[in-house]
Amino acid sequence: MVGGALEASRQRGVEVMTAAAGSAGRTSVSLLLCALLASGGAYVLDDSGGLGREFDGIGAVSGGGATSRLLVNYPEPHRSEILDFLFKPNFGASLHILKVEIGGDGQTTDGTEPSHMHYALDENFFRGYEWWLMKEAKKRNPNIILMGLPWSFPGWLGKGFNWPYVNVQLTAYYVVSWILGAKHYHDLNIDYIGIWNERTFDTSYIKVLRKMLDSQGLQGVKIIASDNLWEPISSFMLQDPDLFEVIDVIGTIAWNLVASYYEELPYGRCGLMTAQEPWSGHYVVESPIWVSAHTTQFTQPGWYYLKTVGHLEKGGSYVALTDGLGNLTIIVETMSHSHSKCIRPFLPFYNVSAQLATFVLKGSFSGIPELQMWYTKLGEPSERVLFKQLDSLWLLDSNGTFTLELQEDELFTLTTLPTGRKGSYPLPPKSQPFPPVYKDNFNVDYPFFSEAPNFADQTGVFEYYMNPEDPGEHRFTLRQVLNQRPITWAADASSPISIIGDYQWTNLTISCDVYIETPEKGGVFIAGRVNKGGLLVRIAQGVFFWIFTNGLYRVTGDLAGWIVYSSGYVEVTAKKWYTLTLTIEGHLSSGKLNGKVLWENIHVKYPKNGWAAIGTQSFEFAQFDNFHVEVMR
């Protein structure tokens, strides 16, 4: 059988002796001619001297923060299609790793994610959507590696300080409880756990975390540190043998998995793909999905890099990996500087130019008869090619030598594996703006997710709530559930706020029933034209209509309350329902309390557009019901 396969490869190789990138419109150059024209030395791929480092896989982060917020609201089948492009093996990105944020109630870039322990005696392993996402990833790829990492922490761990290491035993207990809850309630085995994303590490905490993991039978959970730069953690490990012993990986990972948050929040559309319109079902399979596929579809964690890999003479790089069983995957890239920049770290300038690159297979790979070839070309839309399978490369009569004609912004994968596939679905629905009329009464008996659709918490946590004190109209509400500031990762505002809608909204009426639970010092607001969120939420401007239980109302031009348009007295008490109505049209705004005009024709200058929002004066309990927005044409 083997002899027959080799002979078949030889016969086909006579007909197809090319290293092609024909889908980009270039003329293929014969292997022999390429070899004669190639400048410089050939690039040797050889395992004779042993193998290099083990390959841990390719993955991405959901979180840091709330980056998958809108994904859970997508209707089927579009939600499952998006998940397939991310996780289904040999289909799209085919990710090997999923890293999720361990919600800590704080703002962590584009929103907040709820903690499984808002308070010391509170445990709930069904908040948020990361549990659901991990289970969906496991459904598609049972071998996917799961990681957890905190960004913020609930305030009770700090005991009054904005610091998670005040009591390292307590913080370790908190993190280990998340891992145990993942297994007990969701049958999810967490493979790796991190420390504190991009923030200071504490060596004693890392050691305590290892001991507590082991004491709970979690010896298989490995520790990643310090979720930041290589330094200074590597120096600490070299100086501290005990620390070296408990840390398994020094690492970071790609951010973010899917851009499923309002685009005008920080770093909009920075995911492997974009899914930010659950109301329409529209999503976009971006080029990073297929760039990832060049590696993920043709390798697996546990493969090994060859030692003979490196940079190309005129820019670009090549790597090669093997499973040790005869399979070989080679990835060649010539990405330009403009297509390689990331948020950080700074990328020094470099040039890439057209070149001929000759590769020589040696060692156990010298007899490989055939390599499958996949190709991507980035750049202008007219010349773009994403993850296209080309004719196979035949090597029997070339002594394991082949040459590629490389241009700028290209990727080639050459592999012995025949399993690659560019998955596809029918085109998703067309993009549509957020509905101009939107209502939510929050009447959900048993919500699958703890957060109401399309609300994106930017400070604080707003959750579905069943109100035992009101079995009537307001039995089911949305409640702000934090009464203590979290240990922050970013710049949480002083006032919890959740945004919703279309950033381009200008003229609109917002109404909402509100219930303040804190006597004397409590307060709530509704708002329109809110222009900032995420990391910048503290400086959000808009039109904010506040009422307080100390008998005041206020209209401000910002969340912080520095810009005061109007204020006065009003009869408001705690634990009573009120209806707030805010209308903004052009440069004028007005407000009603329980249907009666409280203030009107107040001139507002800036901003001209933004989201709608609800929120509270401080970290306090308050409820919202019968939310309604109507946009004026």
Backbone torsions as a table, in degrees:
resi	resn	phi	psi	omega
1	MET	NA	-42.0	-179.1
2	VAL	-64.6	-43.0	179.7
3	GLY	-61.3	-39.6	178.9
4	GLY	-64.0	-39.8	-179.7
5	ALA	-66.2	-40.6	178.6
6	LEU	-65.1	-39.0	179.5
7	GLU	-67.0	-38.3	177.9
8	ALA	-64.1	-41.0	177.8
9	SER	-62.8	-39.1	179.8
10	ARG	-63.6	-44.0	-179.1
11	GLN	-63.7	-44.0	179.9
12	ARG	-69.4	-32.6	-179.7
13	GLY	-64.4	-29.4	176.4
14	VAL	-60.9	-34.6	-176.3
15	GLU	-84.7	-29.1	-173.3
16	VAL	-126.5	76.4	178.7
17	MET	-102.4	62.7	-177.6
18	THR	-133.7	153.2	167.2
19	ALA	-111.1	101.2	-162.3
20	ALA	-104.0	145.2	161.7
21	ALA	-133.0	47.3	-172.6
22	GLY	-64.3	-24.7	-178.3
23	SER	-67.3	-14.9	175.6
24	ALA	-92.9	2.2	175.8
25	GLY	88.9	5.6	179.3
26	ARG	-83.3	154.6	174.4
27	THR	-78.9	127.2	178.4
28	SER	-66.6	145.6	-179.9
29	VAL	-112.5	132.9	-177.4
30	SER	-62.5	151.7	-178.9
31	LEU	-58.8	-42.2	-177.6
32	LEU	-64.6	-45.6	-179.4
33	LEU	-64.4	-42.1	178.5
34	CYS	-59.1	-43.0	-178.7
35	ALA	-62.0	-37.1	-179.7
36	LEU	-71.1	-32.7	-175.1
37	LEU	-89.7	-15.8	-173.5
38	ALA	-59.7	133.1	178.5
39	SER	-90.4	150.0	177.7
40	GLY	71.8	-170.7	-178.1
41	GLY	-82.6	163.6	177.6
42	ALA	-81.0	159.1	177.9
43	TYR	-97.7	116.1	-174.2
44	VAL	-92.8	132.1	175.4
45	LEU	-114.9	108.7	-167.3
46	ASP	-142.2	137.2	175.5
47	ASP	-109.8	11.2	-176.3
48	SER	-62.6	-33.2	-179.0
49	GLY	-92.4	17.4	-178.5
50	GLY	97.6	176.7	-176.6
51	LEU	-105.9	164.3	-179.6
52	GLY	-92.2	-144.4	-175.0
53	ARG	-72.4	152.2	176.0
54	GLU	-73.4	141.6	179.0
55	PHE	-87.5	124.6	-177.2
56	ASP	-92.1	-14.3	179.3
57	GLY	114.9	171.4	178.2
58	ILE	-117.6	133.9	-179.2
59	GLY	-152.6	-172.5	-179.6
60	ALA	-152.5	166.5	-175.5
61	VAL	-103.9	132.4	163.5
62	SER	-101.2	114.5	-176.5
63	GLY	126.8	-174.7	-176.1
64	GLY	65.3	50.6	-11.7
65	GLY	-140.1	151.3	178.5
66	ALA	57.3	34.0	-176.0
67	THR	-76.8	-16.2	177.2
68	SER	-104.0	16.5	-170.7
69	ARG	-56.0	-45.5	-174.2
70	LEU	-84.6	-14.5	-176.7
71	LEU	-60.6	-40.2	-174.3
72	VAL	-66.0	-19.8	-178.6
73	ASN	-85.4	-7.4	-175.9
74	TYR	-64.0	140.5	174.6
75	PRO	-75.5	155.9	171.7
76	GLU	-81.7	148.3	9.4
77	PRO	-88.8	2.1	-170.4
78	HIS	-66.5	-34.4	178.4
79	ARG	-63.3	-44.0	179.3
80	SER	-66.8	-33.6	177.1
81	GLU	-63.1	-44.5	178.6
82	ILE	-59.7	-45.5	179.9
83	LEU	-63.2	-37.1	177.2
84	ASP	-62.9	-43.3	179.5
85	PHE	-62.3	-26.5	-179.6
86	LEU	-86.5	-43.6	-165.4
87	PHE	-118.6	-23.0	-173.6
88	LYS	-67.1	124.4	-178.3
89	PRO	-61.6	142.8	176.9
90	ASN	52.5	45.8	179.1
91	PHE	-138.0	-56.1	178.9
92	GLY	-134.4	-122.0	179.9
93	ALA	-63.2	-26.9	174.2
94	SER	50.1	48.2	-171.9
95	LEU	-62.1	141.2	177.2
96	HIS	-87.7	-22.4	-171.1
97	ILE	-135.2	139.0	168.6
98	LEU	-124.5	120.4	176.3
99	LYS	-109.5	131.6	-177.8
100	VAL	-123.0	153.5	174.5
101	GLU	-74.8	133.2	167.8
102	ILE	-82.8	100.6	-173.8
103	GLY	-51.4	135.3	-178.9
104	GLY	-127.3	14.4	176.1
105	ASP	77.4	-1.0	-175.8
106	GLY	-109.6	160.9	176.4
107	GLN	-67.8	124.7	-174.6
108	THR	-130.8	25.3	168.4
109	THR	141.0	-59.7	-178.4
110	ASP	-121.2	11.5	179.6
111	GLY	157.1	-178.5	177.9
112	THR	-106.7	149.7	172.7
113	GLU	-120.8	135.8	-173.2
114	PRO	-71.0	144.4	176.0
115	SER	-80.7	153.7	172.0
116	HIS	-76.5	-8.9	177.9
117	MET	-140.7	84.8	175.9
118	HIS	-59.9	-33.8	-176.7
119	TYR	-135.5	169.4	-172.4
120	ALA	-60.5	-38.6	-177.0
121	LEU	-102.2	18.1	-175.5
122	ASP	-112.7	120.7	174.8
123	GLU	-131.4	125.8	178.5
124	ASN	-147.5	112.7	-174.7
125	PHE	-101.1	28.6	177.3
126	PHE	-127.2	11.8	176.7
127	ARG	-81.4	149.6	176.3
128	GLY	74.7	-163.9	-173.1
129	TYR	-130.3	-0.2	-177.6
130	GLU	-68.6	-34.0	176.2
131	TRP	-59.5	-47.3	179.5
132	TRP	-59.6	-44.6	-176.9
133	LEU	-63.9	-42.7	178.9
134	MET	-62.3	-40.1	178.9
135	LYS	-66.7	-38.3	177.6
136	GLU	-65.7	-38.3	177.3
137	ALA	-64.8	-42.0	179.4
138	LYS	-65.7	-34.4	177.2
139	LYS	-59.1	-38.4	-176.6
140	ARG	-85.1	-34.5	179.6
141	ASN	-139.8	92.8	-178.6
142	PRO	-57.3	-20.0	-178.4
143	ASN	-93.3	2.6	-177.3
144	ILE	-62.0	141.0	-179.6
145	ILE	-86.6	130.9	-178.4
146	LEU	-108.4	135.0	179.4
147	MET	-130.3	149.2	174.2
148	GLY	-126.4	146.2	-177.6
149	LEU	-152.3	128.6	174.5
150	PRO	-80.4	143.9	167.1
151	TRP	-106.7	-65.7	173.4
152	SER	-103.9	172.6	178.3
153	PHE	-135.5	149.5	175.9
154	PRO	-61.4	147.4	-170.7
155	GLY	-60.6	-29.5	-175.7
156	TRP	-63.7	-23.3	178.3
157	LEU	-69.9	-24.5	-177.5
158	GLY	-85.8	-12.3	179.9
159	LYS	49.5	45.5	178.2
160	GLY	95.2	-8.3	179.6
161	PHE	-112.2	149.1	178.3
162	ASN	-86.5	64.2	-168.3
163	TRP	-157.3	124.5	-175.8
164	PRO	-83.3	-4.9	-175.1
165	TYR	-106.4	20.1	176.4
166	VAL	-60.4	-42.3	176.3
167	ASN	-132.7	98.0	-173.2
168	VAL	-65.7	-31.0	177.1
169	GLN	-64.1	-42.4	-178.2
170	LEU	-66.5	-43.2	179.4
171	THR	-67.2	-38.6	176.4
172	ALA	-63.2	-41.2	176.8
173	TYR	-59.8	-43.7	-179.9
174	TYR	-59.3	-46.3	-178.5
175	VAL	-69.8	-42.9	-179.9
176	VAL	-64.9	-34.5	177.9
177	SER	-62.7	-34.8	177.0
178	TRP	-63.7	-42.3	179.4
179	ILE	-66.1	-43.4	178.5
180	LEU	-65.5	-39.5	178.0
181	GLY	-64.7	-36.8	177.5
182	ALA	-58.9	-40.0	-179.8
183	LYS	-75.7	-47.7	-172.7
184	HIS	-67.8	-42.5	-173.4
185	TYR	-96.7	-21.3	-174.2
186	HIS	-129.3	0.1	-178.9
187	ASP	55.5	40.8	179.2
188	LEU	-110.2	126.0	175.5
189	ASN	-94.8	115.2	178.1
190	ILE	-82.6	127.3	-175.3
191	ASP	-90.1	-35.8	-177.8
192	TYR	-137.1	148.1	176.9
193	ILE	-131.1	138.2	-179.5
194	GLY	-99.9	-175.1	-172.5
195	ILE	-104.5	-76.1	-179.5
196	TRP	-157.9	109.5	-168.2
197	ASN	-55.9	122.6	172.2
198	GLU	54.9	26.9	179.7
199	ARG	-129.1	175.4	-177.0
200	THR	-58.2	139.9	175.1
201	PHE	-103.8	159.9	177.9
202	ASP	-125.6	116.6	-173.7
203	THR	-63.7	-35.3	179.0
204	SER	-66.9	-36.3	177.4
205	TYR	-63.0	-43.3	-179.1
206	ILE	-60.1	-41.4	179.9
207	LYS	-68.5	-40.9	177.9
208	VAL	-65.0	-39.6	178.5
209	LEU	-60.1	-42.2	178.7
210	ARG	-62.6	-43.7	-179.4
211	LYS	-64.4	-39.6	-178.4
212	MET	-71.4	-37.2	174.6
213	LEU	-58.7	-47.2	-178.5
214	ASP	-64.5	-38.4	-177.8
215	SER	-68.1	-21.3	179.4
216	GLN	-99.2	14.7	179.2
217	GLY	75.2	22.6	-177.0
218	LEU	-108.0	42.3	-179.6
219	GLN	-62.4	-25.4	-178.8
220	GLY	-79.1	-10.9	177.9
221	VAL	-80.8	121.0	-176.7
222	LYS	-97.0	154.5	-176.2
223	ILE	-102.9	131.1	172.1
224	ILE	-104.7	134.3	177.1
225	ALA	-147.0	149.1	-2.1
226	SER	-108.1	25.2	179.7
227	ASP	58.7	40.1	-178.7
228	ASN	-153.0	-137.0	179.1
229	LEU	-81.4	166.6	178.7
230	TRP	-62.7	-33.0	176.6
231	GLU	-108.4	148.1	7.7
232	PRO	-94.5	6.1	-173.0
233	ILE	-59.7	-37.0	-178.2
234	SER	-65.4	-37.3	178.0
235	SER	-66.4	-41.0	177.7
236	PHE	-61.3	-39.8	-179.3
237	MET	-66.0	-38.8	-180.0
238	LEU	-68.1	-28.2	-178.9
239	GLN	-90.7	-13.3	-174.4
240	ASP	-129.6	97.9	-177.6
241	PRO	-58.3	-34.7	179.5
242	ASP	-66.7	-39.3	177.4
243	LEU	-67.5	-41.6	178.0
244	PHE	-57.4	-36.5	-176.1
245	GLU	-69.8	-33.0	-172.1
246	VAL	-94.5	-14.9	179.0
247	ILE	-93.6	126.3	-178.1
248	ASP	-95.8	-33.4	-174.0
249	VAL	-141.0	135.9	165.8
250	ILE	-101.5	119.6	-173.4
251	GLY	-167.9	167.2	170.3
252	THR	-135.2	-177.9	-178.0
253	ILE	-155.9	163.4	-175.7
254	ALA	-66.5	136.9	176.4
255	TRP	-121.9	126.3	4.4
256	ASN	-126.8	171.1	-174.8
257	LEU	-61.7	-55.0	-177.8
258	VAL	-147.4	129.6	179.4
259	ALA	-76.9	84.5	-176.7
260	SER	-119.4	57.0	178.4
261	TYR	-146.8	163.2	-177.0
262	TYR	-57.4	130.6	-169.8
263	GLU	-60.6	-30.7	-176.4
264	GLU	-79.8	-4.2	169.6
265	LEU	-69.7	166.7	-178.1
266	PRO	-55.8	140.0	175.5
267	TYR	60.0	44.1	177.4
268	GLY	-59.3	144.3	177.9
269	ARG	60.5	33.2	-179.5
270	CYS	-97.4	15.0	-179.4
271	GLY	-91.5	173.5	173.5
272	LEU	-60.5	-31.1	172.4
273	MET	-146.3	173.2	-174.9
274	THR	-120.8	127.8	178.4
275	ALA	-144.9	80.5	-172.3
276	GLN	-118.9	17.9	-179.3
277	GLU	-134.9	69.6	178.4
278	PRO	-63.0	-26.6	179.8
279	TRP	-68.1	-24.6	178.3
280	SER	-106.6	-23.8	-174.2
281	GLY	86.2	0.4	-177.9
282	HIS	-73.5	139.6	172.8
283	TYR	-149.2	165.2	-177.3
284	VAL	-130.1	125.0	174.3
285	VAL	-86.3	101.3	-173.8
286	GLU	-81.5	166.8	-177.3
287	SER	-59.9	-31.5	178.4
288	PRO	-59.2	-25.0	174.8
289	ILE	-58.8	-45.9	-174.6
290	TRP	-82.0	-29.5	173.2
291	VAL	-63.5	-41.3	176.2
292	SER	-62.1	-40.6	-177.0
293	ALA	-60.5	-27.1	179.4
294	HIS	-59.1	-27.0	176.7
295	THR	-103.9	-48.7	-169.1
296	THR	-66.6	-33.5	-178.1
297	GLN	-76.2	-10.2	-173.7
298	PHE	-128.3	16.9	174.3
299	THR	-145.3	173.0	173.4
300	GLN	-148.3	151.7	171.9
301	PRO	-53.2	137.7	-175.9
302	GLY	102.5	-14.9	169.6
303	TRP	-69.4	170.3	179.7
304	TYR	-127.7	140.5	170.8
305	TYR	-70.7	148.9	167.2
306	LEU	-76.4	153.7	176.5
307	LYS	-72.2	-26.7	-174.8
308	THR	-92.1	71.4	176.0
309	VAL	-133.1	163.8	-179.0
310	GLY	169.8	-151.5	-175.6
311	HIS	-98.6	151.7	175.5
312	LEU	-84.3	153.0	-172.7
313	GLU	-60.4	-38.5	-176.8
314	LYS	-110.6	32.6	176.5
315	GLY	100.5	145.8	-176.0
316	GLY	103.1	-178.5	-177.6
317	SER	-150.6	167.8	175.1
318	TYR	-143.0	140.3	173.1
319	VAL	-131.8	157.6	177.2
320	ALA	-141.8	139.8	-178.0
321	LEU	-132.8	152.9	179.4
322	THR	-138.7	151.8	174.7
323	ASP	-89.0	0.2	-178.4
324	GLY	78.0	2.1	-179.2
325	LEU	-115.0	16.2	178.2
326	GLY	107.6	-13.9	179.5
327	ASN	-83.5	145.6	-177.4
328	LEU	-138.5	134.6	173.9
329	THR	-128.7	129.1	-179.6
330	ILE	-119.0	129.2	176.5
331	ILE	-119.2	124.1	-179.6
332	VAL	-118.3	131.0	-179.9
333	GLU	-135.7	146.8	176.7
334	THR	-131.2	48.5	-177.6
335	MET	-67.0	133.0	177.0
336	SER	-72.3	165.8	179.5
337	HIS	-59.9	-40.2	-177.3
338	SER	-67.5	-24.5	178.9
339	HIS	-96.8	6.8	-176.2
340	SER	-119.8	-8.2	-177.4
341	LYS	-69.1	144.4	176.8
342	CYS	-127.4	176.1	179.0
343	ILE	-57.7	-44.3	176.7
344	ARG	-163.8	157.3	-0.2
345	PRO	-78.6	173.8	177.8
346	PHE	-59.5	136.5	-179.1
347	LEU	-105.2	111.9	178.3
348	PRO	-59.0	150.1	-177.6
349	PHE	-68.6	145.5	174.5
350	TYR	-153.4	164.2	179.9
351	ASN	-113.2	148.9	170.6
352	VAL	-129.4	135.1	178.7
353	SER	-136.9	166.0	-179.0
354	ALA	-60.0	144.4	-177.3
355	GLN	-161.5	161.0	170.7
356	LEU	-106.8	126.5	-177.2
357	ALA	-119.1	118.8	179.9
358	THR	-100.7	131.1	179.8
359	PHE	-117.6	142.1	-179.8
360	VAL	-124.2	121.0	177.8
361	LEU	-89.3	126.7	179.5
362	LYS	-131.3	-179.3	-177.8
363	GLY	65.4	-138.3	-177.4
364	SER	-70.2	-10.1	-178.6
365	PHE	-93.3	-4.5	-173.3
366	SER	-65.4	-24.2	-178.3
367	GLY	-97.2	8.3	179.7
368	ILE	-62.2	124.6	-175.7
369	PRO	-85.2	-24.8	-169.1
370	GLU	-152.9	140.3	174.6
371	LEU	-125.4	127.4	170.7
372	GLN	-68.8	148.6	-176.7
373	MET	-131.2	130.2	177.2
374	TRP	-124.2	145.7	-167.5
375	TYR	-139.3	139.2	173.0
376	THR	-134.0	138.4	174.6
377	LYS	-128.0	117.9	175.7
378	LEU	-94.6	175.0	-178.8
379	GLY	125.4	-146.9	-179.1
380	GLU	-63.2	146.0	-179.0
381	PRO	-54.5	-33.0	-177.3
382	SER	-68.0	-22.8	-178.7
383	GLU	-113.3	3.7	-173.8
384	ARG	-75.0	136.2	174.8
385	VAL	-133.6	128.0	-176.5
386	LEU	-118.9	111.9	170.1
387	PHE	52.2	64.9	179.3
388	LYS	-107.3	134.9	177.3
389	GLN	-81.4	128.9	178.4
390	LEU	-102.4	177.8	174.9
391	ASP	-59.8	145.6	178.9
392	SER	-64.5	156.0	178.6
393	LEU	-100.4	125.3	-176.3
394	TRP	-103.8	131.7	-169.0
395	LEU	-121.5	-3.9	-171.9
396	LEU	-60.4	-35.3	-176.9
397	ASP	-102.1	16.7	-177.1
398	SER	-120.0	9.8	-179.7
399	ASN	56.9	35.5	177.8
400	GLY	72.6	19.3	-177.9
401	THR	-112.9	136.2	174.3
402	PHE	-148.1	157.3	-178.2
403	THR	-129.3	137.0	177.1
404	LEU	-110.2	136.6	170.8
405	GLU	-89.3	114.0	-171.5
406	LEU	-111.8	133.5	171.8
407	GLN	-111.3	176.0	178.5
408	GLU	-67.9	146.0	175.0
409	ASP	62.2	50.5	177.7
410	GLU	-127.1	154.3	170.1
411	LEU	-131.9	137.3	171.3
412	PHE	-123.5	137.4	165.9
413	THR	-118.3	127.4	176.3
414	LEU	-120.6	126.2	-168.4
415	THR	-150.5	152.1	173.2
416	THR	-80.7	-12.3	-176.4
417	LEU	-81.6	130.5	-178.9
418	PRO	-95.7	13.2	-167.9
419	THR	-94.8	-1.1	-178.1
420	GLY	-61.5	147.7	-179.5
421	ARG	-155.8	135.9	171.7
422	LYS	-95.9	96.2	-177.8
423	GLY	-68.2	156.9	179.5
424	SER	-154.0	157.1	172.8
425	TYR	-133.4	164.7	172.6
426	PRO	-55.6	151.2	-179.2
427	LEU	-55.3	136.3	178.3
428	PRO	-68.5	168.5	177.2
429	PRO	-57.1	156.9	179.3
430	LYS	-69.0	153.7	178.8
431	SER	-62.4	138.4	177.8
432	GLN	-138.0	145.9	175.9
433	PRO	-68.6	163.5	175.9
434	PHE	-56.7	141.3	-177.1
435	PRO	-55.1	135.9	-178.1
436	PRO	-72.3	-18.0	173.4
437	VAL	-122.9	122.1	-174.5
438	TYR	-138.6	132.3	179.2
439	LYS	-133.8	147.7	172.4
440	ASP	-151.8	120.7	176.8
441	ASN	-100.6	0.8	174.3
442	PHE	60.9	21.7	-178.8
443	ASN	-83.8	81.5	179.8
444	VAL	-126.7	115.6	-177.2
445	ASP	-63.7	-51.0	-176.6
446	TYR	-132.0	79.5	-176.4
447	PRO	-64.5	136.5	178.3
448	PHE	-72.1	-34.0	176.5
449	PHE	-117.5	151.3	-174.9
450	SER	-77.1	-16.9	-176.4
451	GLU	-108.3	146.0	-179.9
452	ALA	-73.5	145.9	-177.2
453	PRO	-55.5	137.5	170.5
454	ASN	74.1	-13.6	171.7
455	PHE	-75.2	132.2	-178.1
456	ALA	-121.6	101.8	-177.8
457	ASP	-66.0	131.0	-179.6
458	GLN	-112.0	-24.1	167.1
459	THR	-150.2	139.2	-175.4
460	GLY	81.3	-179.5	-179.1
461	VAL	-134.1	124.1	179.8
462	PHE	-111.0	117.5	-173.7
463	GLU	-125.9	153.3	169.9
464	TYR	-55.8	142.6	-176.6
465	TYR	-145.7	136.9	171.7
466	MET	-100.4	117.5	-171.7
467	ASN	-88.8	105.1	-177.5
468	PRO	-69.6	-16.9	-178.3
469	GLU	-84.8	-9.3	-176.9
470	ASP	-138.9	90.1	-179.3
471	PRO	-76.1	1.1	-176.4
472	GLY	-97.2	-124.6	-172.0
473	GLU	-61.9	-32.3	-174.0
474	HIS	-110.4	36.5	178.5
475	ARG	-67.7	-38.2	179.5
476	PHE	-112.4	124.9	-175.1
477	THR	-139.4	178.9	169.7
478	LEU	-110.4	126.5	-171.8
479	ARG	-122.3	134.9	169.5
480	GLN	-81.7	121.4	-164.0
481	VAL	-111.1	4.1	179.4
482	LEU	-100.4	132.8	173.2
483	ASN	-118.0	16.1	178.4
484	GLN	-147.4	136.9	179.7
485	ARG	-63.9	134.1	179.5
486	PRO	-72.8	167.0	168.5
487	ILE	-72.6	109.2	-165.6
488	THR	-80.5	150.2	169.8
489	TRP	-104.9	-37.3	178.5
490	ALA	-120.8	-156.1	-173.7
491	ALA	-99.4	75.7	174.1
492	ASP	-58.6	144.7	175.0
493	ALA	-74.1	169.4	174.8
494	SER	-78.3	-20.8	-178.5
495	SER	-114.8	120.6	174.0
496	PRO	-56.1	140.6	-177.0
497	ILE	-151.1	140.3	174.8
498	SER	-127.1	128.6	-176.6
499	ILE	-102.2	161.6	179.1
500	ILE	-160.8	149.2	169.1
501	GLY	108.8	-149.2	-174.1
502	ASP	-110.4	126.0	-179.0
503	TYR	-62.2	-22.0	-179.0
504	GLN	-85.1	-1.4	178.5
505	TRP	-58.8	133.8	-179.7
506	THR	-121.0	-63.1	-178.0
507	ASN	-103.8	121.5	-173.7
508	LEU	-162.3	163.2	172.0
509	THR	-122.0	129.9	179.5
510	ILE	-119.3	132.7	173.4
511	SER	-134.2	149.8	-179.5
512	CYS	-162.2	139.2	171.3
513	ASP	-81.1	136.6	-175.5
514	VAL	-130.9	151.2	-176.2
515	TYR	-142.8	110.6	-178.8
516	ILE	-90.8	127.7	-176.8
517	GLU	-95.5	-16.4	-175.0
518	THR	-98.4	115.6	179.0
519	PRO	-66.2	150.1	171.5
520	GLU	67.3	-48.0	-175.3
521	LYS	-107.7	0.8	-175.4
522	GLY	-79.8	159.2	177.3
523	GLY	-167.7	152.0	178.6
524	VAL	-139.1	167.9	176.9
525	PHE	-148.4	159.8	160.6
526	ILE	-121.8	156.2	-173.2
527	ALA	-151.7	156.3	174.1
528	GLY	-134.8	164.1	-178.1
529	ARG	55.2	36.5	178.2
530	VAL	-73.3	122.8	-167.5
531	ASN	-107.5	-0.2	-179.6
532	LYS	-139.9	147.8	173.8
533	GLY	-152.3	-169.8	178.6
534	GLY	61.9	-138.0	-178.7
535	LEU	-60.3	-20.4	-175.3
536	LEU	-103.8	12.7	-172.5
537	VAL	-62.1	-28.2	-179.1
538	ARG	-61.7	-26.7	-178.0
539	ILE	-105.8	20.8	179.6
540	ALA	-62.3	135.4	174.0
541	GLN	-116.0	166.5	-178.5
542	GLY	161.1	-150.1	173.2
543	VAL	-123.0	113.3	-174.1
544	PHE	-113.4	124.5	179.9
545	PHE	-109.1	110.4	-174.4
546	TRP	-110.2	146.7	163.9
547	ILE	-130.7	148.4	-174.5
548	PHE	-132.4	151.2	-179.4
549	THR	-78.0	-0.2	173.6
550	ASN	-89.5	8.8	175.4
551	GLY	90.6	21.9	179.7
552	LEU	-121.2	154.9	164.0
553	TYR	-124.4	159.3	179.9
554	ARG	-150.1	144.6	173.2
555	VAL	-119.0	118.3	-177.3
556	THR	-123.2	160.3	178.7
557	GLY	-96.7	5.5	179.8
558	ASP	-154.0	160.6	-179.6
559	LEU	-67.1	-34.8	-177.9
560	ALA	-72.2	-17.8	177.1
561	GLY	85.1	17.7	179.1
562	TRP	-78.8	-33.0	-178.8
563	ILE	-98.0	106.4	-176.2
564	VAL	-106.3	116.6	177.3
565	TYR	-86.0	-36.9	-176.9
566	SER	-162.2	154.7	174.8
567	SER	-156.6	163.1	-179.4
568	GLY	178.0	-172.4	-177.3
569	TYR	-100.4	148.4	-179.3
570	VAL	-152.6	149.0	180.0
571	GLU	-87.0	96.5	179.6
572	VAL	-133.1	136.4	175.6
573	THR	-130.4	166.7	176.9
574	ALA	-73.7	157.8	174.2
575	LYS	58.4	43.7	173.9
576	LYS	-147.0	138.9	-177.5
577	TRP	-81.2	137.9	175.5
578	TYR	-133.0	153.8	175.8
579	THR	-110.8	120.5	175.7
580	LEU	-101.4	138.3	176.8
581	THR	-132.0	128.4	179.9
582	LEU	-123.5	126.9	176.6
583	THR	-119.9	130.3	177.0
584	ILE	-126.9	124.4	179.6
585	GLU	-143.8	117.0	-176.3
586	GLY	61.9	-126.9	-179.6
587	HIS	-96.3	9.2	-175.5
588	LEU	-118.8	150.0	177.2
589	SER	-141.1	156.5	177.3
590	SER	-148.6	160.2	-178.1
591	GLY	-140.9	148.8	178.9
592	LYS	-126.4	147.2	172.0
593	LEU	-119.6	118.0	-177.3
594	ASN	53.8	39.4	175.9
595	GLY	84.6	-7.2	-179.4
596	LYS	-103.6	136.3	-178.2
597	VAL	-62.7	125.5	179.2
598	LEU	-102.5	-36.1	176.4
599	TRP	-156.7	151.1	-177.0
600	GLU	-154.1	160.9	176.6
601	ASN	53.9	37.2	173.2
602	ILE	-82.4	131.3	-176.0
603	HIS	-80.6	125.2	177.0
604	VAL	-119.4	129.0	-174.3
605	LYS	-94.8	-39.5	-169.0
606	TYR	-151.9	145.7	-2.2
607	PRO	-83.1	171.5	-178.6
608	LYS	-87.8	-15.0	-178.6
609	ASN	-158.8	166.9	178.2
610	GLY	159.4	-177.6	-177.2
611	TRP	-77.0	166.5	163.2
612	ALA	-86.9	162.6	-177.8
613	ALA	-159.3	158.8	169.5
614	ILE	-129.8	159.8	178.6
615	GLY	-179.9	-176.4	-177.8
616	THR	-126.3	159.9	-178.9
617	GLN	-64.8	-40.7	-177.4
618	SER	-144.4	-174.8	175.4
619	PHE	-72.5	95.5	-173.7
620	GLU	-151.1	157.8	177.5
621	PHE	-77.5	134.1	175.2
622	ALA	-159.7	155.7	-176.7
623	GLN	-124.0	153.3	-178.7
624	PHE	-134.4	144.9	-178.1
625	ASP	-151.6	158.5	175.4
626	ASN	50.3	52.7	177.3
627	PHE	-72.1	135.2	-175.5
628	HIS	-147.9	127.5	174.8
629	VAL	-124.0	135.9	173.9
630	GLU	-134.5	121.6	-176.4
631	VAL	-93.0	135.6	178.5
632	MET	-89.4	137.2	178.3
633	ARG	-74.2	NA	NA
